[in-house]
């Protein structure tokens, strides 16, 4: 069985310098990654704002279009109601005149 020497378990100055250098590189890399992530987050937020503005504008345009269509439709319905009312009044007047004429004709025919 081989004996383990205490030398193998100890870190040398070179090992410690390598570890310190690796830690420094990791710090630098993490800062760089953090900056990149922040830039990307800002880009995404800007795109979201632009998309939200576009969507809001489109919704307003569609709302205006629907309201204009509804306004036109209700105007036509009101016109039809008015025409119907006028037509009903004219029908009543004509009906009265026709009944009067029928009565007069019946009187004339019976003589």
C-alpha positions in Angstrom: 0.0 0.0 0.0 1.4 3.4 -0.9 1.6 6.1 1.7 0.0 9.4 0.8 2.4 12.2 1.1 1.3 15.5 2.6 2.8 17.4 -0.4 0.1 16.2 -2.7 -2.7 17.7 -0.6 -1.2 21.2 -0.3 -1.7 23.9 -2.9 1.4 25.6 -4.2 1.7 29.3 -4.9 1.3 28.6 -8.6 -2.0 26.7 -7.8 -3.3 29.6 -5.7 -2.3 32.2 -8.4 -4.2 30.0 -11.0 -7.3 29.9 -8.8 -7.1 33.7 -8.2 -6.7 34.3 -11.9 -9.7 32.0 -12.6 -11.8 33.8 -10.0 -10.9 37.2 -11.6 -11.8 35.9 -15.1 -15.1 34.6 -13.7 -15.9 38.0 -12.1 -15.1 39.7 -15.4 -17.2 37.3 -17.3 -20.1 37.6 -14.9 -20.0 41.4 -15.2 -20.0 41.2 -19.0 -22.9 38.7 -18.9 -24.8 41.0 -16.5 -24.3 44.0 -18.8 -25.4 42.0 -21.8 -28.5 40.8 -20.0 -29.4 44.3 -18.9 -29.0 45.5 -22.5 -31.2 42.7 -23.8 -33.8 43.4 -21.1 -33.9 47.0 -22.1 -34.3 46.1 -25.7 -37.2 43.7 -24.9 -38.9 46.4 -22.8 -38.6 48.9 -25.6 -40.0 46.5 -28.1 -42.9 45.7 -25.6 -43.6 49.4 -25.3 -43.6 49.9 -29.1 -45.8 46.8 -29.5 -48.2 48.1 -26.8 -48.4 51.5 -28.5 -49.1 49.8 -31.9 -51.7 47.6 -30.4 -53.4 50.5 -28.6 -53.5 52.5 -31.8 -54.9 49.5 -33.7 -57.6 49.0 -31.1 -58.5 52.6 -31.2 -58.8 52.6 -35.0 -61.0 49.4 -34.8 -63.1 51.0 -32.1 -63.6 54.1 -34.2 -64.5 52.0 -37.2 -67.0 50.0 -35.2 -68.5 53.1 -33.7 -68.8 54.7 -37.2 -70.5 51.6 -38.6 -72.9 51.5 -35.6 -73.7 55.2 -36.0 -74.5 54.7 -39.7 -76.6 51.6 -38.9 -78.6 53.4 -36.1 -79.1 56.3 -38.5 -80.5 54.0 -41.1 -82.8 52.3 -38.6 -84.1 55.7 -37.4 -84.8 56.7 -41.1 -86.7 53.4 -41.6 -88.7 53.9 -38.4 -89.6 57.5 -39.6 -90.6 56.2 -43.0 -92.7 53.4 -41.4 -94.5 56.0 -39.2 -95.2 58.3 -42.2 -96.3 55.3 -44.3 -98.6 54.1 -41.6 -100.2 57.6 -41.3 -100.6 57.8 -45.0 -102.2 54.3 -45.1 -104.7 55.4 -42.5 -105.6 58.5 -44.4 -106.0 56.5 -47.6 -108.0 53.9 -45.8 -110.4 56.6 -44.5 -110.7 58.1 -48.0 -111.3 54.6 -49.6 -114.1 53.9 -47.1 -115.6 57.3 -47.8 -115.5 56.6 -51.5 -117.0 53.2 -51.1 -119.9 54.6 -49.0 -120.5 57.3 -51.6 -120.4 54.7 -54.5 -122.8 52.5 -52.6 -125.2 55.4 -52.1 -124.9 56.4 -55.8 -125.4 52.8 -57.0 -128.5 52.3 -54.8 -130.3 55.3 -56.4 
